[in-house]
Every structure is written in structure tokens, then in C-alpha cells.
Amino acid sequence: MASLRDRAYEELRRRILTIELAPGERLVERDLAAELEVSRIPLREALRLLEADGLVLQVPNKGALVAPFTPADVRDLFDVRESLEALAARLTAERRDDTGLARLRERLSAARAATAAGDEAGIAAANAGFHADIVELSANPLLSSLMRPLQARTHWLFRLTAQRDPARQCAEHEELYEAFEAGDAEKAAALAHEHVASGRDTSLRLAEQWTHPDVDPAAVAARRRRRKPPAGPALPG
């Protein structure tokens, strides 16, 4: 049975990733505790976990906010993804098996169905899952551990950039799948890098719209670069 902390974490994570709670929005502990029917202690523990995910930010004199996800944050995320996801794609092509390929086909089917239905949340979930599966199927535990903290932010990015052409993303994923199926590691790496990089400029432009008027994005970015990772219990699951 999930703990109160875990329940609060999962519900707040869901609300942030589906934009029910928008970037920069204040998280009032009293109100959230009443909504979620938990006390302040498990709520604060959940907020610390979300801060470790990069989804929540503690701002002096303002309390907790949904992280603004500044243009600098988006750029940093792309810098890491372009390199590590290309590596993951290379390894997945080399180490593919029937079970892994079947999982990727299921993600592609889900993305096509969500695209046909115009389901933005479903598109984001399927596309984020496709990328996460590639990392897992690379069969490199160190790479998986490095990428795991980025998965929530990648999912969030897909949801925030729903204006990007979902049909094009489906087509690029299908081309990448074909490289996996053929075991073409070099092509898979090149396609993965190109696919991630193709979203950089659009995402950076859209990121300008997410800035909250009460938060200075430059100050947020500078603070993130200075601070140590928040301490706290390990992520559930």
C-alpha cells in the first residue's frame, strides 16, 4: 500500500506533467494538504522528491513553486539528451531482442492512436515512454541511472511543447525503430541525435512563454547552478 508521501508525490507529479499545475504556479501547502487529505509532513516530503525531479522549486520568501522550466533549463536538458540518447539508441540497436522491439512497437501504436485522436496528454506520454524504453533497452545500468532523473522533465517537455508536429514525431520514431530492427547502430545513433536536436529551437521559443511574472528566470537558473542536489528519501519505485 502506498504511503501518504508516495500518494501525494504521484498526484502532484501527475498534475504538473499534465499542466494542471502550470510552470511557476505557487504550491500552497495548506491548500494542497487539505485537497490531498494528508498532513504537512508527508506533503513536504513529496515536495522534496518533486524538487529532486526538477519539477518543483523552493524560492526564498515565496515557498514552493512548480519549477518555471526556464529557457536555460530547456537548453541544458537538450545538451544532455542529444548526447546520452544517441548513445542509448546505439546500444539498443546493438542489443535488441524480440521482447524489446515488441515494447517499442506498442509505444509507436499508442502514439499513432493518440495522434489520430488529438490527445495531447496521450501523445506526450507515449513519446516520453518511447524515449524511456530506449534507455532501458540499452541494457546499460549506468546510463539508465544517469537518465532516470531526466525522465520526468522530458515527459514535461513533451507536454509543454504539444504545439510541435506530432505526426512528424511519430514518423521520426518509426524511422528510428526501423534502425533498431535492422541492428544498424550507427544509423540509430545519428537518427536519435537528429530527432532530439530538431526540437531544440522550437522548445526554446516556447519556453519564453512559460516564464512566470513573479519569477526571474535568470535568477532561477543561477540558483540552480549554485545549489547542491536536495537531500531526501529515495524516489519511490
C-alpha positions in Angstrom: 0.0 0.0 0.0 1.4 3.4 -1.0 2.4 5.7 1.8 0.9 9.2 2.3 4.1 10.7 1.0 4.0 8.5 -2.1 0.3 9.2 -2.8 0.9 13.0 -2.6 4.0 12.7 -4.8 2.3 10.7 -7.5 -0.8 13.0 -7.6 1.3 16.2 -7.7 3.6 14.8 -10.3 0.6 13.9 -12.4 -0.8 17.4 -12.1 2.4 19.0 -13.1 3.1 16.7 -16.0 -0.4 17.3 -17.3 -0.1 21.1 -16.8 -3.0 21.2 -14.3 -0.3 22.9 -12.3 1.5 25.3 -14.6 5.2 26.2 -14.6 5.7 29.0 -12.0 2.4 28.3 -10.1 2.6 28.6 -6.3 2.1 25.4 -4.3 0.3 26.5 -1.1 1.0 23.8 1.5 -2.2 24.4 3.5 -4.4 24.1 0.4 -2.6 21.1 -1.0 -2.7 19.3 2.3 -6.4 19.7 2.5 -7.0 18.7 -1.1 -4.9 15.6 -0.9 -6.1 14.7 2.7 -2.6 14.5 4.1 -0.7 16.3 6.8 2.1 18.8 6.2 4.9 16.3 6.9 4.2 13.8 4.0 3.3 16.7 1.8 6.7 18.4 2.4 8.4 15.0 1.8 6.6 14.7 -1.5 7.6 18.3 -2.5 11.3 17.4 -1.8 11.0 14.4 -4.1 9.5 16.6 -6.8 12.3 19.1 -6.3 14.8 16.3 -6.9 12.9 15.5 -10.1 13.3 19.1 -11.2 9.6 19.7 -11.2 9.3 21.9 -8.0 11.4 24.8 -6.9 11.7 26.3 -3.4 12.1 30.1 -3.6 13.0 32.2 -0.6 10.1 34.3 0.7 7.7 32.6 -1.8 7.7 29.0 -0.8 7.3 26.1 -3.2 6.5 26.7 -6.9 6.1 24.5 -9.9 9.5 24.9 -11.4 9.4 27.7 -14.1 11.4 25.5 -16.6 13.3 28.4 -17.9 14.9 28.6 -21.4 18.3 27.9 -19.7 16.8 24.7 -18.2 15.5 23.6 -21.6 18.8 24.2 -23.2 20.6 22.2 -20.5 18.2 19.4 -20.9 18.8 19.3 -24.7 22.5 19.4 -24.2 22.4 16.2 -22.1 19.7 14.4 -24.1 21.4 14.9 -27.5 24.5 13.0 -26.3 23.1 10.4 -24.0 20.0 9.5 -26.0 22.2 9.0 -29.1 24.3 6.6 -27.0 21.2 4.8 -25.8 20.0 4.3 -29.3 23.3 2.9 -30.5 23.3 0.4 -27.7 19.7 -0.5 -28.2 20.4 -1.3 -31.9 23.3 -3.5 -30.9 21.5 -5.3 -28.0 18.0 -5.5 -29.4 15.8 -8.6 -28.9 12.3 -9.5 -29.8 10.8 -8.5 -26.4 12.3 -5.1 -26.5 11.3 -4.5 -30.1 7.7 -5.5 -29.2 7.7 -2.9 -26.4 8.8 -0.2 -28.8 6.1 -1.2 -31.3 3.5 -0.9 -28.6 4.7 2.7 -27.9 4.5 3.5 -31.6 0.9 2.2 -31.8 -0.1 4.2 -28.7 1.5 7.4 -30.2 -0.3 6.9 -33.5 -3.6 6.3 -31.8 -3.2 9.4 -29.6 -2.1 11.5 -32.6 -5.2 10.4 -34.6 -7.4 11.3 -31.6 -5.7 14.7 -31.0 -4.9 13.5 -27.4 -2.1 15.8 -26.4 -1.5 14.1 -23.0 -1.6 10.7 -24.6 0.9 11.8 -27.3 3.3 13.2 -24.6 3.0 10.0 -22.5 3.6 7.7 -25.5 6.5 9.7 -26.8 8.2 10.1 -23.4 7.7 6.3 -22.9 9.3 5.5 -26.2 12.4 7.5 -25.2 12.5 6.0 -21.7 12.2 2.5 -23.2 15.2 3.1 -25.5 17.3 4.0 -22.5 16.2 0.9 -20.6 16.7 -1.4 -23.6 20.2 -0.1 -24.0 21.0 -2.6 -21.1 23.5 -0.2 -19.6 22.6 0.3 -15.9 24.9 3.3 -15.5 23.3 5.1 -18.5 19.9 4.3 -17.1 20.8 5.7 -13.7 22.1 8.9 -15.3 19.0 9.3 -17.4 16.4 8.4 -14.8 16.3 11.9 -13.1 15.6 13.4 -16.6 12.6 11.3 -17.4 10.1 13.5 -15.6 11.5 16.6 -17.2 11.5 15.0 -20.6 7.8 14.0 -20.2 7.0 17.5 -19.1 8.9 19.0 -22.0 6.8 16.8 -24.4 3.6 18.0 -22.8 4.6 21.7 -22.8 5.6 21.5 -26.5 2.4 19.9 -27.7 2.4 22.5 -30.5 5.2 20.6 -32.3 4.0 18.4 -35.2 3.0 15.0 -33.6 2.8 13.3 -37.0 6.4 14.2 -37.7 7.5 12.9 -34.3 5.7 9.6 -35.0 7.4 9.4 -38.4 10.8 10.0 -36.8 10.2 7.4 -34.1 9.2 4.9 -36.7 12.4 5.5 -38.7 14.4 5.1 -35.5 12.5 1.8 -34.8 13.5 0.5 -38.2 17.1 1.2 -37.5 16.8 -0.8 -34.2 15.1 -3.7 -36.0 17.8 -3.7 -38.6 20.5 -3.6 -35.9 22.1 -0.5 -37.6 23.8 1.1 -34.6 25.4 4.0 -36.4 22.2 5.0 -38.1 20.2 4.6 -34.9 22.6 6.9 -33.1 22.6 9.5 -35.9 18.8 9.5 -36.1 18.4 9.8 -32.3 20.7 12.8 -32.2 18.9 14.4 -35.1 15.5 13.7 -33.6 16.3 15.2 -30.2 18.2 18.2 -31.7 15.3 19.0 -34.1 13.1 20.0 -31.2 15.6 22.4 -29.6 14.8 25.7 -31.3 11.0 25.3 -31.1 11.2 24.3 -27.4 13.4 27.2 -26.6 11.0 29.6 -28.2 8.0 28.1 -26.4 9.9 28.2 -23.1 9.8 32.0 -23.3 6.0 31.7 -22.8 6.3 29.6 -19.6 8.0 32.2 -17.5 6.0 33.2 -14.5 5.8 37.0 -14.0 6.8 36.7 -10.3 9.9 34.7 -11.0 13.1 36.0 -12.5 14.3 33.2 -14.9 17.9 34.3 -14.8 18.0 34.2 -11.0 16.3 30.8 -11.0 18.9 29.4 -13.4 21.8 30.9 -11.4 20.4 29.5 -8.2 20.1 26.0 -9.7 23.7 26.1 -10.9 24.9 27.1 -7.4 22.9 24.7 -5.2 23.6 21.2 -4.2 21.0 18.5 -5.0 18.3 18.4 -2.3 18.7 15.7 0.3 15.8 13.4 1.0 14.5 9.8 0.8 14.9 7.8 -2.4 12.3 8.1 -5.1 9.5 5.6 -4.8 9.5 2.7 -7.3 
